[in-house]
């Protein structure tokens, strides 16, 4: 049973939901307390991982082949944007 859970896109969906909830929580924390990362910094931090999760989901669900390299390319672009943003801070 464990192998089927690890091979299903449903687990990726669950991780994506928790990742989005993390972003919302961090943004609300900043809005409420004035401390923490800006919404843009949170988005830059989480977006590469979300793109990698989407690439994994596409591969596990048997999506058309262009979706996996597209998601990986977007992950690279998002990662480079995150590095650039951190470098400037």
Buried (B, 14 or more C-beta within 10 A) or exposed (E): EEEEEEEBBEBBEEBBEEBEEBBEEBBEBBEEEEEBBEBEBBBBBBBBBBBBBBBBBBBBEEBEEEBBEBBBEBBEEBBEBBEEBEEEE
